[in-house]
Structure formats: structure tokens, C-alpha cells
Amino acid sequence: MRYTGTRVAVSTSGRTEEAQVFTTVLDEQIQVYLIRADRYFDRDYLYATPEGDYADNAERFAFFARAALELLGGMDFPDVLHAHDWQAALAIALLKTQPERYPSLASIRTVFTLHNLGYQGLFSPDQWHLLNLDPALFSPEGLEFYGKINFLKGGLVFAEALTTVSPTYAQEIRTSEYGFGLEGIFQQRSANLVGIMNGVDYKVWNPATDPFIAQQYTAEDPSRKRPCKAALQAAFGLAQDSDIPLLGAVSRLTSQKGFDLLEAALDELLHRDVQFVLLGTGDAQHQDYFKTAAARYPGKVGVRIAYEEALAHKIEAGADMFLMPSRYEPSGLTQLYSLKYGTIPVVRATGGLKDTIEEFDPATGKGNGFCFEPFEASAFLAAVNRALAVFQNKNQWKTLMTNAMTADYSWSRSASEYLNLYRRLLKE
């Protein structure tokens, strides 16, 4: 990475703030520009501390949006402005409502991707002056949302094309159950909304090359997964027995991820001859519950309240099944990692989980996991029971592992869909 020598200046709160522009090249062909402004971004966390959001987030990301537009305005090649989530959404609102400020970007097309509607960038109206937008836009048709400023709406209202991270989630957010109060916008803009699955970087998540796991393995010889299971059992102090089904989870510990459901089902689940390991951080009540569960079930339950990249890889490789009982899941990536590692997902059929996990049918040998739909402990346990039944049949389980490990969810597939979207926009 190198400093380009370029600075961009943005006036905010009666003063001028400058950002330095850095650049680097990825994969020897993709040039990336980065905006450095230590006043706003040289912090221990991205958006919030454990105590809560940074108080100046509205100013931070209003600055970021305007700095990005100033940078783009000095380039001669932009065709598409593609912004992601509330942190970048304001750039599209500024571009579309103030074209006179950015004349060199008059022909640029705009795409906005939302990854999780639970995060909208809500701020009190007294911070409107930081946005440099016409006060008339603080309205239900603009960025107002139940008396607050909603940064996310800057992208949802003004972008020419909207995407989200799975086809099913694109349908779900049009309903009151999943729309977080914005379902009306998605209904109005349904013709401009498309769901495109996230992809997996198989250079990072691949059991054939993974440097973190006890034994590398492939779909051609999944039996080489066994040492990974033994190593994981040892790491968590569990009984080392390859015949005991080992269930894993790597996640934020939140209600969105279904941990209230997992808590409701855990005691009954552990009455079976199974083991369970968990890696993650999140809400204090969930952290406390699972730490207590590990103490109550020594030798059966292992819990690490943290996020450790190496241990996440070890769980993906060492577990037999991977639990994702999400209340909602826009896309999900860990179920895709699990498929590649032959660690069979047990998921709630919502969002991207519904798009990527197909119930295994022992009669036909088709499918790559196990699904349930009602957000109920009984439905979750029934799905686990189906997985455990197939686990006892080694031939069926091998077929299931092969189905999972040979599925292709690489970024190349997702990237081609984005390219097609860009090309359609540029032809309009």
C-alpha cells in the first residue's frame, strides 16, 4: 500500500477536514483506493465499542461519503458507484440530489447493496446539519424514519438498482416480519431489487489447503477428516470418540442468530449422545448461558467466548454438523464454509440458508443438509434428529458429505451476476 500524494478536503461542522488517499493492487489487477482520516477512523473498533456506538458516527460516515465522492470526481473512469450498507449509503443520496456539486459524475450509475436490515444507521434529527443535504429531504419520502435520520434510506430511495445478499432475503424484506419498518420501500422498488448470494473465498476456506487444521482432506477422501475431529475434541476437553456426533457453531451470540432458540433446546439436545462446541462473542446473557452450560456438561460441551480465526477453521474441519438456527439470515457464510469442509449444516430455512441448504433425502441421496422452518425448539430438534439418524448410516453420511463438499459457492458465480447487473444499468 502506498500514499498517492492526493488529499481530499471536506467541509463539515464549520471546519475543513482532509483525508489522505492511499492505493494498492489486489491479485495484480484490481486497484483499490483507501481514504485515511485518523480523526474519524483511527480507533480500536469500527462502529462501536462494547459500551455502544461511537457518538460521532453520523459525522464520521457523512465525511466518508463526501470524501469518496470528491475522490471519484477527480478520476476519469468511474462507470458505477456501488455502495454497501448504511455507512456508504449517503454517497448515493448526495450524488443524486446535488448533481451540480459533482458534474464529472453526471453519467455514473448507482447500485446499493444492503447486507442486514437490522442495521440502518439511525441518528437524532439534530445531526442533520452534518449531512450537507437539503432539509426538505428529512421527510418520509427521503431520509426520515419515525422521527430519526435513516442513513440506509439514502441508498434505498436514491439508488437506481438495489441488491441484497440472497434471493430469499430479497423476498423476505418486502414483508412486515423481516422488513424492519422499511418493507413499503422494498414493495415500491421491487422491480429494481435483486438478491445475489455472497460467495466464498476458497483460497481461505478449503480443507485441502487449510494450514490451521490437523489434517488436510478432500471430497475424494473425507475419512482424512477424522484427525481434525480428534484434535477439536482434545482442544475443548471432550471425550475423544469418533463415533459420538460432534455439533459445532461459530457465530455472534445474538437473538438474530437464534441463540435463544438454541438455549431453549440445549438441555434436551444434550440428553442425546452428542457433543457440542461453540466459538463466538455477543450479548452478555447468551455468553453467560453457554459458559454455564459448559460447566454443567463437562466433557460434552466446550465453549470459547472469543473469535479466533484458527479455532473457527478447526471447528469447521472437526465438527460433524454445524448449527445455524437463525431467526433471520440475509445470506450466511458459515454454512457455505461448512459445506466445503463436509460439516453438515442444520439450519432454519430463512434467507440465504434457504437458498443454499437443501434437505437431504436418504431415499434419493440428494441434498446437502437439514432444514426446519418454524422458529420453535421442537422443529429445530426434529432437524437435528434427522441428521443424527443419517449419521448412523455411514454410507448415507458419506454421500451427504460428498454432496456438500462438491457444491460450488465461489465468488466467481456471484461476481458474474454483479457484472450482468452493471452491464444492464450501463445500457439503460
C-alpha positions as CSV (number, residue, x, y, z in Angstrom):
1,M,0.0,0.0,0.0
2,R,1.3,3.5,-0.8
3,Y,0.3,7.1,-0.3
4,T,-0.8,8.6,-3.6
5,G,0.1,12.2,-2.6
6,T,-3.6,13.1,-3.1
7,R,-5.7,14.7,-0.4
8,V,-9.4,15.4,-0.5
9,A,-11.0,18.1,1.6
10,V,-14.5,18.1,3.1
11,S,-16.1,21.0,5.0
12,T,-18.0,19.8,8.0
13,S,-19.3,21.4,11.2
14,G,-17.8,24.7,10.2
15,R,-14.3,23.4,9.6
16,T,-12.4,21.7,6.8
17,E,-11.2,18.1,7.3
18,E,-8.7,16.4,5.0
19,A,-8.3,12.8,4.1
20,Q,-5.2,11.2,2.5
21,V,-5.7,8.8,-0.4
22,F,-3.8,5.5,-0.4
23,T,-3.8,2.8,-3.1
24,T,-2.9,-0.8,-3.5
25,V,-3.5,-3.6,-6.1
26,L,-5.2,-6.9,-5.3
27,D,-4.5,-10.0,-7.3
28,E,-2.2,-8.0,-9.6
29,Q,-5.1,-6.4,-11.4
30,I,-7.6,-4.7,-9.1
31,Q,-6.7,-1.3,-8.0
32,V,-8.2,-0.2,-4.7
33,Y,-8.2,3.3,-3.2
34,L,-8.5,3.9,0.5
35,I,-9.4,7.0,2.5
36,R,-7.3,7.8,5.6
37,A,-8.7,10.3,8.1
38,D,-7.3,9.5,11.5
39,R,-9.7,11.9,13.3
40,Y,-12.6,9.7,12.3
41,F,-11.2,6.2,11.7
42,D,-8.0,5.6,13.8
43,R,-9.9,3.8,16.5
44,D,-9.9,0.5,18.3
45,Y,-13.3,-0.6,16.8
46,L,-15.1,0.1,13.5
47,Y,-18.5,1.3,14.5
48,A,-19.0,0.8,18.2
49,T,-17.2,-0.1,21.5
50,P,-18.6,-2.8,23.8
51,E,-20.4,0.0,25.6
52,G,-22.2,1.2,22.4
53,D,-22.0,3.1,19.2
54,Y,-19.5,5.9,18.7
55,A,-21.3,9.2,19.4
56,D,-20.0,10.8,16.2
57,N,-20.9,8.0,13.8
58,A,-23.2,10.3,11.8
59,E,-20.3,12.8,11.3
60,R,-17.8,10.0,10.6
61,F,-19.8,8.4,7.8
62,A,-21.1,11.7,6.3
63,F,-17.5,12.6,6.0
64,F,-16.6,9.3,4.4
65,A,-19.4,9.6,1.8
66,R,-18.4,13.1,0.8
67,A,-14.7,12.3,0.7
68,A,-15.4,9.3,-1.5
69,L,-17.4,11.4,-3.9
70,E,-14.6,14.1,-4.0
71,L,-12.1,11.3,-4.8
72,L,-14.3,9.8,-7.5
73,G,-14.9,13.2,-9.1
74,G,-11.2,13.5,-9.8
75,M,-11.0,10.2,-11.7
76,D,-11.7,9.7,-15.3
77,F,-13.0,6.1,-15.2
78,P,-15.9,5.5,-12.8
79,D,-18.9,3.8,-14.5
80,V,-20.8,2.6,-11.5
81,L,-21.0,3.7,-7.9
82,H,-21.7,0.6,-5.8
83,A,-22.3,1.4,-2.1
84,H,-22.8,-1.1,0.7
85,D,-24.9,-0.6,3.8
86,W,-25.7,2.5,5.8
87,Q,-22.1,3.5,6.2
88,A,-21.8,4.3,2.5
89,A,-25.4,5.0,1.6
90,L,-25.2,8.7,2.0
91,A,-22.9,8.9,-1.0
92,I,-25.7,7.9,-3.3
93,A,-28.1,10.4,-1.8
94,L,-25.6,13.3,-2.1
95,L,-24.8,12.3,-5.7
96,K,-28.4,12.1,-6.8
97,T,-29.7,15.2,-5.0
98,Q,-26.7,17.5,-5.6
99,P,-25.6,16.8,-9.2
100,E,-24.3,20.3,-9.6
101,R,-21.7,19.6,-7.0
102,Y,-20.4,16.5,-8.9
103,P,-20.6,17.4,-12.6
104,S,-17.9,14.9,-13.6
105,L,-20.1,12.1,-12.2
106,A,-23.2,13.0,-14.1
107,S,-23.3,9.8,-16.1
108,I,-22.4,7.4,-13.3
109,R,-24.9,4.7,-12.5
110,T,-25.7,3.7,-8.9
111,V,-26.1,0.4,-7.1
112,F,-26.8,-0.1,-3.4
113,T,-26.4,-3.4,-1.5
114,L,-27.8,-4.0,1.9
115,H,-26.4,-6.9,3.9
116,N,-28.6,-6.8,7.0
117,L,-31.7,-4.7,7.5
118,G,-31.2,-4.9,11.3
119,Y,-28.5,-2.2,10.9
120,Q,-29.9,1.1,9.4
121,G,-27.7,3.9,10.8
122,L,-30.3,5.8,12.8
123,F,-29.5,9.2,14.3
124,S,-31.3,12.0,16.0
125,P,-32.6,14.8,13.8
126,D,-30.3,17.4,15.4
127,Q,-27.4,15.9,13.5
128,W,-29.0,16.7,10.1
129,H,-26.6,19.6,9.6
130,L,-23.7,17.1,9.3
131,L,-25.1,15.6,6.2
132,N,-25.0,18.6,3.9
133,L,-28.4,17.7,2.5
134,D,-31.5,19.8,1.8
135,P,-33.7,20.0,4.9
136,A,-36.6,19.0,2.7
137,L,-35.1,15.5,2.4
138,F,-35.8,15.0,6.1
139,S,-39.2,13.5,5.2
140,P,-40.8,10.1,4.9
141,E,-40.0,10.2,1.1
142,G,-36.4,11.0,1.9
143,L,-34.2,10.0,4.9
144,E,-36.7,10.5,7.8
145,F,-37.7,7.3,9.6
146,Y,-40.1,7.7,12.6
147,G,-38.5,11.0,13.7
148,K,-34.9,9.9,13.1
149,I,-32.4,10.2,10.3
150,N,-32.0,6.9,8.5
151,F,-28.7,6.7,6.5
152,L,-29.7,3.4,4.9
153,K,-32.6,5.1,3.2
154,G,-30.1,7.3,1.4
155,G,-29.3,4.2,-0.7
156,L,-32.7,2.6,-0.7
157,V,-34.5,5.7,-2.0
158,F,-32.0,7.1,-4.5
159,A,-30.0,4.2,-6.0
160,E,-31.0,3.0,-9.4
161,A,-30.6,-0.6,-8.6
162,L,-30.9,-2.4,-5.2
163,T,-29.3,-5.7,-4.3
164,T,-29.3,-7.8,-1.2
165,V,-27.3,-10.9,-0.4
166,S,-29.7,-13.8,-1.3
167,P,-32.8,-14.3,-3.4
168,T,-34.9,-15.4,-0.5
169,Y,-33.9,-12.4,1.7
170,A,-34.9,-10.1,-1.2
171,Q,-38.4,-11.6,-1.0
172,E,-38.5,-11.6,2.9
173,I,-37.7,-7.9,3.3
174,R,-40.9,-7.0,1.5
175,T,-42.9,-8.4,4.4
176,S,-43.6,-6.9,7.8
177,E,-41.9,-9.9,9.5
178,Y,-38.5,-9.1,8.0
179,G,-38.8,-5.5,6.7
180,F,-37.9,-3.7,9.9
181,G,-40.4,-0.9,9.0
182,L,-39.0,-0.5,5.5
183,E,-41.0,-3.1,3.7
184,G,-43.0,-0.4,1.9
185,I,-39.9,0.8,0.2
186,F,-39.0,-2.7,-1.0
187,Q,-42.5,-3.3,-2.2
188,Q,-42.4,0.0,-4.2
189,R,-39.0,-0.8,-5.6
190,S,-39.4,-4.5,-6.2
191,A,-38.7,-4.1,-9.9
192,N,-35.2,-2.7,-9.0
193,L,-34.4,-5.2,-6.3
194,V,-32.4,-8.4,-6.8
195,G,-30.9,-10.9,-4.5
196,I,-27.3,-12.2,-5.2
197,M,-25.7,-14.7,-2.9
198,N,-22.4,-13.9,-1.3
199,G,-19.5,-16.1,-2.3
200,V,-16.7,-18.0,-0.5
201,D,-13.0,-17.4,-0.9
202,Y,-11.8,-20.9,-1.3
203,K,-8.2,-19.8,-1.0
204,V,-9.0,-19.2,2.7
205,W,-11.8,-21.8,3.4
206,N,-10.7,-25.1,1.8
207,P,-9.8,-28.3,3.8
208,A,-7.4,-29.3,1.1
209,T,-5.1,-26.4,1.8
210,D,-6.1,-25.1,5.2
211,P,-3.0,-24.5,7.4
212,F,-4.9,-24.4,10.6
213,I,-6.3,-27.9,10.7
214,A,-4.8,-31.1,12.0
215,Q,-5.1,-33.0,8.7
216,Q,-5.9,-31.6,5.2
217,Y,-8.5,-33.6,3.3
218,T,-10.7,-33.5,0.1
219,A,-14.0,-34.8,-1.1
220,E,-12.2,-37.7,-2.6
221,D,-11.1,-38.9,0.8
222,P,-13.3,-37.5,3.5
223,S,-12.0,-40.1,6.0
224,R,-9.0,-37.9,6.5
225,K,-11.3,-35.5,8.4
226,R,-11.1,-37.8,11.4
227,P,-7.9,-36.4,12.9
228,C,-9.5,-33.0,12.8
229,K,-12.4,-34.2,14.9
230,A,-10.0,-35.8,17.4
231,A,-8.0,-32.6,17.6
232,L,-11.1,-30.5,18.2
233,Q,-12.3,-32.8,20.9
234,A,-8.9,-32.5,22.6
235,A,-8.9,-28.7,22.3
236,F,-12.2,-28.4,24.2
237,G,-11.5,-31.2,26.7
238,L,-14.2,-33.5,25.3
239,A,-14.1,-37.3,25.2
240,Q,-12.2,-38.4,22.1
241,D,-14.6,-40.8,20.3
242,S,-15.1,-40.6,16.6
243,D,-18.5,-42.3,16.9
244,I,-20.0,-39.5,19.0
245,P,-21.7,-36.9,16.8
246,L,-19.9,-33.5,17.3
247,L,-22.0,-30.4,16.7
248,G,-20.4,-27.1,16.2
249,A,-21.3,-23.4,16.0
250,V,-19.2,-20.3,15.2
251,S,-21.3,-17.1,15.5
252,R,-22.2,-13.8,17.0
253,L,-24.3,-14.7,20.1
254,T,-27.4,-12.7,19.4
255,S,-31.1,-13.4,19.1
256,Q,-30.9,-12.8,15.3
257,K,-28.6,-15.9,15.1
258,G,-31.2,-18.0,17.0
259,F,-29.3,-18.4,20.3
260,D,-32.5,-18.0,22.3
261,L,-33.9,-21.0,20.4
262,L,-30.7,-23.0,20.9
263,E,-30.8,-22.3,24.6
264,A,-34.4,-23.5,24.8
265,A,-33.4,-26.7,23.1
266,L,-29.9,-27.3,24.6
267,D,-30.8,-29.5,27.6
268,E,-33.0,-31.8,25.5
269,L,-30.3,-31.9,22.8
270,L,-27.6,-32.9,25.3
271,H,-29.7,-35.8,26.6
272,R,-28.6,-37.5,23.3
273,D,-25.2,-39.0,22.9
274,V,-23.7,-35.9,21.3
275,Q,-21.1,-33.2,21.9
276,F,-21.3,-29.5,21.3
277,V,-18.6,-26.8,20.8
278,L,-19.2,-23.1,20.4
279,L,-17.0,-20.2,19.4
280,G,-18.3,-16.6,19.5
281,T,-19.0,-13.4,21.3
282,G,-22.1,-11.3,21.7
283,D,-24.9,-10.5,24.1
284,A,-23.9,-10.9,27.7
285,Q,-26.9,-13.1,28.6
286,H,-26.0,-15.6,25.8
287,Q,-22.4,-15.6,26.8
288,D,-23.3,-16.3,30.4
289,Y,-25.7,-19.0,29.5
290,F,-23.2,-21.0,27.4
291,K,-20.4,-20.6,29.8
292,T,-22.7,-22.1,32.5
293,A,-23.7,-24.8,30.1
294,A,-20.1,-25.8,29.6
295,A,-19.7,-26.1,33.4
296,R,-22.9,-28.1,33.7
297,Y,-21.9,-30.6,30.9
298,P,-18.2,-31.2,31.3
299,G,-16.8,-33.5,28.6
300,K,-19.9,-32.8,26.4
301,V,-19.9,-29.1,25.9
302,G,-17.0,-26.8,25.0
303,V,-17.3,-23.0,24.8
304,R,-14.9,-20.3,23.9
305,I,-16.2,-16.7,24.3
306,A,-13.9,-15.1,21.7
307,Y,-13.4,-15.0,18.0
308,E,-10.2,-16.8,16.9
309,E,-9.6,-17.4,13.2
310,A,-7.6,-20.5,13.7
311,L,-10.2,-22.1,16.0
312,A,-13.0,-21.2,13.6
313,H,-11.2,-23.3,10.9
314,K,-10.7,-26.1,13.4
315,I,-14.4,-26.2,14.2
316,E,-15.4,-26.2,10.6
317,A,-13.0,-29.1,10.0
318,G,-13.5,-31.1,13.2
319,A,-17.3,-31.0,13.7
320,D,-19.7,-33.4,12.1
321,M,-22.6,-30.9,12.0
322,F,-22.9,-27.2,12.1
323,L,-25.8,-25.5,13.8
324,M,-27.4,-22.3,12.4
325,P,-30.9,-21.8,13.9
326,S,-31.1,-18.2,12.8
327,R,-34.2,-16.1,13.3
328,Y,-33.3,-14.4,10.0
329,E,-30.1,-14.7,7.9
330,P,-29.7,-12.4,5.0
331,S,-27.0,-14.5,3.3
332,G,-24.9,-16.5,5.7
333,L,-21.3,-17.6,5.0
334,T,-20.6,-20.2,7.7
335,Q,-23.0,-22.7,6.2
336,L,-21.0,-22.4,2.9
337,Y,-17.7,-22.9,4.7
338,S,-19.3,-26.0,6.4
339,L,-20.3,-27.4,3.1
340,K,-16.8,-27.2,1.8
341,Y,-15.5,-28.9,4.9
342,G,-18.1,-31.7,4.8
343,T,-19.5,-30.5,8.1
344,I,-23.3,-30.8,7.6
345,P,-25.4,-27.7,8.2
346,V,-28.5,-27.9,10.3
347,V,-30.3,-24.6,9.5
348,R,-33.5,-22.7,9.7
349,A,-34.9,-22.2,6.2
350,T,-34.6,-18.4,6.0
351,G,-32.8,-16.0,3.8
352,G,-29.6,-17.3,2.3
353,L,-29.8,-20.5,4.4
354,K,-32.9,-21.4,2.5
355,D,-31.2,-20.7,-0.8
356,T,-28.1,-22.8,-0.2
357,I,-29.1,-25.7,2.0
358,E,-31.3,-28.5,0.6
359,E,-32.8,-31.1,2.9
360,F,-31.1,-34.4,2.5
361,D,-33.3,-37.3,1.2
362,P,-31.9,-40.7,2.2
363,A,-34.0,-42.4,-0.5
364,T,-32.6,-40.4,-3.4
365,G,-29.2,-39.3,-2.0
366,K,-29.9,-35.7,-2.9
367,G,-29.5,-32.7,-0.6
368,N,-26.7,-31.2,1.4
369,G,-28.0,-30.6,4.9
370,F,-31.1,-30.5,7.2
371,C,-33.6,-27.7,7.5
372,F,-36.5,-26.6,9.7
373,E,-38.9,-23.7,9.2
374,P,-41.0,-22.8,12.3
375,F,-38.8,-20.9,14.8
376,E,-39.5,-23.4,17.5
377,A,-37.3,-25.6,19.6
378,S,-39.3,-28.7,18.6
379,A,-38.7,-28.1,14.9
380,F,-35.0,-27.5,15.5
381,L,-34.6,-30.7,17.5
382,A,-36.5,-32.7,14.8
383,A,-34.0,-31.5,12.2
384,V,-31.1,-32.5,14.5
385,N,-32.7,-35.9,15.0
386,R,-32.9,-36.4,11.2
387,A,-29.2,-35.5,10.9
388,L,-28.3,-37.9,13.8
389,A,-30.3,-40.7,12.1
390,V,-28.4,-40.3,8.8
391,F,-25.1,-40.0,10.8
392,Q,-25.6,-43.6,12.0
393,N,-25.7,-44.8,8.4
394,K,-22.1,-44.4,7.2
395,N,-22.9,-44.9,3.5
396,Q,-25.6,-42.3,3.6
397,W,-23.4,-39.9,5.6
398,K,-20.6,-40.3,3.1
399,T,-23.0,-39.5,0.2
400,L,-24.2,-36.4,2.1
401,M,-20.6,-35.3,2.8
402,T,-19.7,-35.7,-0.9
403,N,-22.8,-33.6,-1.9
404,A,-21.8,-30.9,0.5
405,M,-18.1,-30.8,-0.4
406,T,-18.6,-30.7,-4.2
407,A,-21.0,-27.8,-4.1
408,D,-19.7,-24.6,-5.7
409,Y,-20.3,-21.3,-4.0
410,S,-17.2,-19.5,-5.1
411,W,-17.2,-15.7,-5.7
412,S,-16.9,-16.3,-9.5
413,R,-20.6,-17.2,-9.7
414,S,-21.7,-14.2,-7.6
415,A,-19.3,-11.8,-9.5
416,S,-20.8,-12.8,-12.8
417,E,-24.3,-11.8,-11.5
418,Y,-23.0,-8.4,-10.4
419,L,-21.3,-7.9,-13.8
420,N,-24.5,-8.6,-15.5
421,L,-26.3,-6.1,-13.3
422,Y,-23.7,-3.4,-14.1
423,R,-23.9,-4.1,-17.8
424,R,-27.7,-3.8,-17.8
425,L,-27.5,-0.5,-16.0
426,L,-24.9,0.9,-18.4
427,K,-27.1,0.0,-21.4
428,E,-30.2,1.8,-20.0
